[in-house]
Amino acid sequence: MRTIGADARTGVEQQPLFLAVRVGDLVAVMAGSDWWMGHVIHSEGGARSSDPSLFQIACVDSGAIRTVNADAVVAIVQRSGTLQTAHNHSHQHQGSGQGNQQGNRHGSTRRIG
């Protein structure tokens, strides 16, 4: 298992790498002798702890979404932070679009206000 943190010589306890993985990160995954890279799209916590135990990762080569054990992540290649959660609907609160239009029975629209 890969670890992060201070040097072992300092006596500071190191933590597993997968505890630092966040949704949106580009990670390297090792499964047996096969390795691949992908973007983390979901992190699932365990029953006894909120620490991640499974990740859903979208493979950058094939686009396939794979569920992997958290300790299969061997490196965080790039911190992305650009992926947004699926329930972020901030774009719906803007004043543009069809929300400020009214249609008639013939399909034409006219601006309100």
N, C-alpha and C positions, 0 to 999 in steps of 0.2 A: 504494500500500500504506500502510495506517495504521501509525503507530509510537507507541510509548510510551517513557517515560523522561524524562530531564532536558531542559531547554530547549536548543535547538541552539546558543544563544549561549555556553553553558558549555563546549562542546567535548566533552561526554560523548556517546558513541555511543548512539543510540537503537536499540531493538530492535523488530521487527515486533509488532503488537498480538496476532496469533494465538499468539505464544509465551506470553502470559499467560492464555490461555483454558484453563479446567479443565472436566472433566466436571461437570455440574450447573449451569453458568453459563447465564443467559438472555442471548442474544446477538442482535444485529441483523445480518442478512445482506443483501448487495447482489449481485444477479445480473443483470447488464446494467442495465436501467432499473427493474427490479422489486426491491423490498426486502420482507423479512419477518422475523419474530422467532421464535425457538425455543430450546429447551433442548438443550444439548450432552449427548448420551448416550454418545458414544464418540469417542475421539481416536486416530488412526492415525499412527504415525511413519513416516518415510521409510526407504529402504534404506541410505542413507549416514549418517543421523543419527536420533537419537531425537526430534528436534523434530517437532511435528505437521505433517503435510502434508494430511491429510484429516480432516474431522469428520463424524460422523453427528449430525444435528440434528432433533429432533421439532418440527415447526411448531406454534405455539400456536393458530393458527386452524383448521387442518384435521386436525392430529394426524398428518399424513404424515411419515414419516421420510425425510429427504433426505441424500444424501452430497454434501458441498461441499468445494471446495478451501479450505484454511485461510485463504488471503488474501482470501476473499470475506466473512469476518467483519469488519464495519466498526466494531462497538462492543460492549463488554461492558456490558449494561444493568444486570444485577444478579448479584452473586455469590451463588449459592445454597448449595452445599455440602451440601444436604439429600438429594441422590440418593445411594443406596448402590450399591456394585457388585453385580452379579447373583449373586456367589458368597458373599455375607455371610449365613451361616446361624446367626447367634448365637441366634436365637429358638428353635432346635431343642435348645439345651442347657439350657433352663429346666426346672424340675421339675414343671411342670403339663402337662396334656394326656393323651394316651392312653398315653404311655410307661410310666406307673406303674399301669396297669390290666391285668387279665387276663380274657380272655373264655372262656366255656364254649361247648359245641357248640350251645346254644340261643340264642346271641346276647346273653345278659345278661352284665354285667361286674361284677366286684367289685374293690374297692381292695386293693392289696397293701401291707402294712406300714402 
